[in-house]
Amino acid sequence: MPALGSPPGSPTGDAAETDPLSRFRLDGRVVMVAGGGGAIGSAMGSAFAGVGATVVVVDRTPERAAESADRACALGGTCKGVVADLTQEADADRIVSETIDAYGRLDVIVNAVGGGAGKVLFDAEAYPRDAWDWIYELNVRSTLVATQPAVRAMIAGGRGGRVLNISSVRATLGINAGYSAYVAAKGAISSLTRQWATEWAKHGITVNAIAPTFVDTPQVAMLLGDPSFKAGIVNRIPIGRVGTTDDLTGAAIFLCSDAAGFITGQILGIDGGLTATQ
Ligand SMILES: NC(=O)c1ccc[n+]([C@@H]2O[C@H](COP(=O)([O-])OP(=O)(O)OC[C@H]3O[C@@H](n4cnc5c(N)ncnc54)[C@H](O)[C@@H]3O)[C@@H](O)[C@H]2O)c1
């Protein structure tokens, strides 16, 4: 029997016994990275290409989509950059059906559109509604809009699948720095991860999230550029540093592989031990 969510003919049984690492590879699988032109999404696309997947990099910024797809392709395999606004249903429907037309299947969606917290820091008692709505559009709506047609395609394909969301330690930890909308949005992502896991298990689709602390990326460069802010963060992290995009990719590959076929509805902290101290 294939592992939960794995396509028939996947490397289980004899193949997995002779080469246990084959269960961590994604040869023959098609992975869509939403927000794949961003810092974390781009690292994800390259990592998935490196373990044999066909990678569709989706971003609303054309140059980012193209550059990330090129970087992923340099590691071998097939990659394509696609432009779409993933807050728009028509765009999301289009790229999923183009993917099925081109490759015949969709096995994994990684939702890496999001962020924005550092751009809209306001006191909680006066948090502006337009900033709140923007953060929700960027983080929650984009995840919902991208995932729905992707999962419909996985269900129609009958081969199971994988959804990987990106939450944050902010889903569980408050921070006294004007983050109301972001913590609420990431809390919604974590809750949706658990809800979707319960609904889509019957289709062989697992749904998990990673929850990083600060990752050294352009999104948070301004915040981390303030030495006292950075020291305050790093001093609370037992491993003594912020994350890197490379810290995230191994977990992403694992959670989207056959090796994680019995793991669903989980939010994996990637935070150097930060949440362990709370
Ligand atoms: N950077 C961090 O420290 C950190 C920490 C924890 C969680 N995260 C989360 O990781 C995810 C990725 O963060 P990042 O640092 O890579 O951000 P990023 O800004 O580098 O990447 C986001 C990408 O999404 C694209 N995008 C934005 N709106 C879009 C839309 N409507 N349609 C299609 N593409 C769109 C952008 O063009 C960009 O390329 C976010 O959800 C963020 O909240 C980041």
The ligand as a Tripos MOL2 file, in Angstrom:
@<TRIPOS>MOLECULE
LIG
   44    48     1     0     0
SMALL
NO_CHARGES

@<TRIPOS>ATOM
      1 N1         10.9530   36.1360    6.7450 N.am      1 LIG1
      2 C1         10.6640   35.7750    7.9830 C.2       1 LIG1
      3 O1         11.3270   36.1160    8.9490 O.2       1 LIG1
      4 C2          9.4710   34.8850    8.2220 C.ar      1 LIG1
      5 C3          9.3020   34.3060    9.4860 C.ar      1 LIG1
      6 C4          8.1970   33.4920    9.7090 C.ar      1 LIG1
      7 C5          7.2910   33.2870    8.6960 C.ar      1 LIG1
      8 N2          7.4810   33.8800    7.4840 N.ar      1 LIG1
      9 C6          6.4880   33.6520    6.4520 C.3       1 LIG1
     10 O2          7.0730   33.0470    5.3210 O.3       1 LIG1
     11 C7          6.3530   33.4300    4.1540 C.3       1 LIG1
     12 C8          7.3200   33.9460    3.1000 C.3       1 LIG1
     13 O3          8.0560   35.0170    3.6240 O.3       1 LIG1
     14 P1          9.2700   35.6880    2.8220 P.3       1 LIG1
     15 O4         10.1460   36.2970    3.8240 O.co2     1 LIG1
     16 O5          9.8050   34.7130    1.8390 O.co2     1 LIG1
     17 O6          8.4830   36.8370    2.0600 O.3       1 LIG1
     18 P2          8.7810   37.5010    0.5980 P.3       1 LIG1
     19 O7          8.1240   38.8210    0.5780 O.co2     1 LIG1
     20 O8         10.2490   37.4350    0.2990 O.co2     1 LIG1
     21 O9          8.0340   36.5140   -0.3910 O.3       1 LIG1
     22 C9          6.6630   36.5810   -0.6260 C.3       1 LIG1
     23 C10         6.4670   36.4420   -2.1210 C.3       1 LIG1
     24 O10         5.0590   36.3910   -2.3600 O.3       1 LIG1
     25 C11         4.7780   37.1790   -3.5100 C.3       1 LIG1
     26 N3          3.3800   37.6210   -3.4130 N.ar      1 LIG1
     27 C12         2.8630   38.5380   -2.5650 C.ar      1 LIG1
     28 N4          1.5530   38.6710   -2.7760 N.ar      1 LIG1
     29 C13         1.2450   37.8010   -3.7830 C.ar      1 LIG1
     30 C14         0.0490   37.4870   -4.4440 C.ar      1 LIG1
     31 N5         -1.1200   38.0710   -4.1300 N.pl3     1 LIG1
     32 N6          0.0710   36.5740   -5.4400 N.ar      1 LIG1
     33 C15         1.2410   35.9630   -5.7760 C.ar      1 LIG1
     34 N7          2.4110   36.2370   -5.1860 N.ar      1 LIG1
     35 C16         2.4070   37.1400   -4.1880 C.ar      1 LIG1
     36 C17         5.7630   38.3340   -3.4760 C.3       1 LIG1
     37 O11         5.9550   38.9020   -4.7640 O.3       1 LIG1
     38 C18         7.0110   37.6370   -2.9220 C.3       1 LIG1
     39 O12         7.8420   37.1830   -3.9740 O.3       1 LIG1
     40 C19         5.3100   34.4490    4.6260 C.3       1 LIG1
     41 O13         4.0900   33.7900    4.8730 O.3       1 LIG1
     42 C20         5.8770   34.9440    5.9390 C.3       1 LIG1
     43 O14         4.8820   35.4250    6.8130 O.3       1 LIG1
     44 C21         8.5510   34.6700    7.2180 C.ar      1 LIG1
@<TRIPOS>BOND
     1     1     2 1
     2     2     3 2
     3     2     4 1
     4     4     5 ar
     5     4    44 ar
     6     5     6 ar
     7     6     7 ar
     8     7     8 ar
     9     8     9 1
    10     8    44 ar
    11     9    10 1
    12     9    42 1
    13    10    11 1
    14    11    12 1
    15    11    40 1
    16    12    13 1
    17    13    14 1
    18    14    15 2
    19    14    16 1
    20    14    17 1
    21    17    18 1
    22    18    19 2
    23    18    20 1
    24    18    21 1
    25    21    22 1
    26    22    23 1
    27    23    24 1
    28    23    38 1
    29    24    25 1
    30    25    26 1
    31    25    36 1
    32    26    27 ar
    33    26    35 ar
    34    27    28 ar
    35    28    29 ar
    36    29    30 ar
    37    29    35 ar
    38    30    31 1
    39    30    32 ar
    40    32    33 ar
    41    33    34 ar
    42    34    35 ar
    43    36    37 1
    44    36    38 1
    45    38    39 1
    46    40    41 1
    47    40    42 1
    48    42    43 1
@<TRIPOS>SUBSTRUCTURE
     1 LIG1         1 GROUP 0 **** ****
